[in-house]
Amino acid sequence: MACGNRNKQSEVQESEVAFEEYAINILKLYQDVDPQLAAERNEIYRLIIKHTDPQSEAGIYLLHNIEHIDSIVNQSVALVKDGEIEDLYTLLKGEIMNFYAHPHNTVDNELLLHRLIGGLRYQTTGSYEELVKELIYLNDFTIMHMEALIIDKHPEYIPILIEQAGNCIEVGFYDKAIIYGDKLCSFMKKHGEVEGQIYSAILLAKVHKKAGNIEQSNNIIDSVKHMPQYAKCCEAVKQLGIFED
């Protein structure tokens, strides 16, 4: 029995060490900014603001924000090491817009930060539903980020649209799920091959069905079910595990 307790204690300690390393590695992505990168980003901000809001001090903010986030990361690392999960969650959520304005806030870094915050939400509430809602809220911004920078060909764009649709269905946000389904269909019509277009149409139809829009769901299915790739695409959508049927 004592040996069993020691094994469990060892597993907990290993888990805590793994989380600490995971969290710190993500947080440190927002440190050590190259001065040239900071200057380039600051110049871009200055030019944008010059034509939109000449009185703004956004350029000054950007430079100060690098120092600010460096300090926030140091505070966050200390909280990780102390196991202060709730305080860490509160701090990161309160500073999220400043992280977004940081020169190192690439789409990839942003997604990692979101997953860290989502994980913290789960640890503080013990609720999987709260984790899902957190990710929906945060990843809304990432989708806008991708689209605003005209990088919707980023390899994470399609997966995140599908993930958002699935998450929205899971917590009953059907209207939002339809929005993501529509975005996926629009993207596939513009960039995808035939299979991608059928796949996205089936997914959107199933979302509409979940939302109770049976006629619209049937109409979408009727538009693609005659195509040779239909059965293959149905199976691919089924493998997502989002829908019961």
N, C-alpha and C positions, 0 to 999 in steps of 0.2 A: 504493500500500500504506500509506504514511504517513498519507495522507488518510483511508483507511478506519479506521486505528487511532484517529485523532483523533475521528472520528465515533462510534466505539464508546465512547471515553472520555467524550465529551460525553453520550451516552445514559445511561451509568452515573451520571454526576454529576447529571443531571436526575432519574433514578430515586431517588437518595439524597436529593435536595432534596424531592421529592414525598413520600417516606416520612417524612422529618423533619417536614414540615408536617402530614401526616396524623396522626402519632403525637402531636405536641404539641397539636394541636387537640382530640384525644380526652382527653388527660390534663388539660388545663385546664378541661374540663367539671366537674372536681371541686374547683375553686377558687372564690374570691370568693363565699362563702356569705352570703346575706342574713341579718343578725342576727335578724330577725323569724322567718324560716323555721327557723333554728337553735333559737330559743326555743320555737317551736311543736312541733318534733320532740322537743325535750328534755322538754316537758311531757307529750307522749303517752307517751314512754318511762317517765317518772316514774309516771304513772298505771297503766300496765301492770305495772310492777315492784312498785308498792305492793300490788297484789292477787295477785302471783305469788311474789315473793321480796323481802320488805320489807328484808332485810339487804343487798341488792345495791346496788352503786354504779354501775349502768348509766347513770344520768343524767349523772354526772360523766364517765364514759367517753365518752359521746357528744360532749360539749363538747371534751374533750381530743382526741378522734379527729379532729375538724375540723382542729385545728392540726397533728396528726400527719400526716394525709393531705396537707395543704398542703405540708408538708416533703417527703413522699414524692414528690409531683408535681414539686417543684423538683429533687430528686435525679434523678428519671426523665428530665426534660427535659434535664438535663446529660448523662446517659448517651446519650440519643438523639443529641444534638449531637456527642458524642464517638464515636459509632458502636459503643458497647459493648452490642451486642445481647444477648449471653448474660447479662450482669449485669442488664440491664433486664428480661429475662424472669424471672430469678430473683427480682428485687425485687418485681415486680408480682404474681407467683404467691404469694410469701410474705405479701403485704399484702392479698390478695384479700378476705378476710373484713372487713378494716377499710374497704375501698372499699365493700363491700356495706352497711355500717352508716352510711355517709355520707349526709347529707341530700340530696345531689344524685344519689344512686344511683337514678334512675328506670329503668324497664325499658329505655327507648331508650338511655340512657347505658350501662347495663350490657351491652347487646348490642354496642355499639361497643367497649367495653373488652374484651369477650371476643374479638371479632374481631382486635383489636390483639394480644392475648396469643397467640391461635392463629397469627397471622402471624409473631410472634416465635419461636414454637415451630418453625415450618417453617424459618425462617431459621437457627435454631441447629442443627437436625438434618438439614435437607435432605430430610426424609421427609414425604410427603403423608399417609401413614397416621398419623403422629404428630400432624399438624395436625388431622385428622379426630377422632382420639381426644380431643385437647385440647378441641375444640369440644363434643363429646358431654358430656364431664365438666363443663365450665363451664355449658353451656346447660341442663343438668339443674336447676341452681339457678334459672335464669331462669324455667323452667316452674313451679317451686315458688313463685317470687316472684309470678308472675301469679295462680296459683291461690290462694295465701294471702291476697292482697289482693282476691280476688274480682273480678279484672279479666281473666278469661279471654276477654272480648270484645275485648281489645286486638288491633289489626290484625295484630300479629306472632304471635299465639297459634297460629293454624292453620298459617301458613308454617313456624314453628319446630318444630311437631310433625312436619310432613312432612319437614323438613330433618333432624331428629333420627332419624326412621325410616330415611331414606335413608342417612345417615351410618353408622348402626348396621349396616345391611345391607352397606355397603361394607367394613366391617372385621370382619364376621362376628359381631356382637353381636345375634343373632337374637331372643333372649329380650327384650332391651331394645327392639328394633324392634317387637315385638308389643305391648309396653306402650304405646308411643306410638301405634300403630295403634288400640288399644282406646280410648285417650284421645280420639283424633280421632273415632272412631265415636260415643262417648258424647256428645261435644260437638255433633256434627251431629244426633244424635237429639233433643237438647234444644233446639238453636237453629237448626239448618240447614233448608234446603228439601229437597225430595225428591232433587234432583240431588246435593246435598252428601252426603246419606245414602248414596246409591248409590256415589258417588265414594269415600267413606271406606271403605265395605264392600269395594269392589274392591281398594283399596290394602291393607287388612288381609288379604284373602284371598291376595294376592300375597306378602305378608310371611310368612304361614303356609306358603305353598308353598316359599318360599326356606328356611324353617326345617325343612322336611321333613314338615310337618303336612298331608299331602295331603288326608286326609278332611275335616279342619276347613276347609281352603281351599275344597274343592268344595262343602261345605255352605253356606258364606257366599255363594259365587257363585250357587248354586241359589236362594238367597233373594231375589236381586235381578235375575237375568238375564231374567226375564219382563217387566221394566218397560220402557216405551218409551224412557226416557233411557239405558238400559244401554250401548248402542253408543257414544253420545256421551261418556259417563263413562269408558268403557274407553280411548277415544282420549286423553282428558284425562290419565289416569293414565300412559298410554304416553309422553306428552310430558314427563313428569317426568325421564325418562331413568334411572330407578332400576333398572328391571327389563329383562331381555333380551327378554322376550316380552310 
